Amino acid sequence: MSTNPCNTQHAVRPVTGRHRGRSDQGIDPREGAERAAALLAAGGLLRVPDVLALVNVSASTWWAGVKARRYPAGVKLSPRCTAWRAADIAALLDSFGSEVQP
């Protein structure tokens, strides 16, 4: 008699609520923008979630813009970690303001 493969027990992985690359799950977007604005004012380096809270584009649009040189290049902190200088992001935001014509 053959066993039905659909009836076999599978190991169930626990759900932790954290997804790879998305450590900001459950945070109010306004809090992220306030945090990013504070980091921008303090200077230093901004990580992707902070930049996206200020620039208001999707992650894929941001990375495509970096590749096309529409947005500033980041600083590689490690092979999988990139950050941007706060001064570069401030200059980018200023350039957005100058492009808008009333």
Rosetta blueprint (number, residue, H / E / L):
1 M L
2 S L
3 T L
4 N L
5 P H
6 C H
7 N H
8 T L
9 Q L
10 H L
11 A L
12 V L
13 R L
14 P L
15 V L
16 T L
17 G L
18 R L
19 H E
20 R L
21 G L
22 R E
23 S L
24 D L
25 Q L
26 G L
27 I L
28 D L
29 P H
30 R H
31 E H
32 G H
33 A H
34 E H
35 R H
36 A H
37 A H
38 A H
39 L H
40 L H
41 A H
42 A H
43 G L
44 G L
45 L E
46 L E
47 R E
48 V H
49 P H
50 D H
51 V H
52 L H
53 A H
54 L H
55 V H
56 N L
57 V L
58 S L
59 A H
60 S H
61 T H
62 W H
63 W H
64 A H
65 G H
66 V H
67 K H
68 A L
69 R L
70 R L
71 Y L
72 P L
73 A L
74 G L
75 V E
76 K E
77 L E
78 S E
79 P L
80 R L
81 C E
82 T E
83 A E
84 W E
85 R E
86 A H
87 A H
88 D H
89 I H
90 A H
91 A H
92 L H
93 L H
94 D H
95 S H
96 F H
97 G H
98 S H
99 E H
100 V L
101 Q L
102 P L
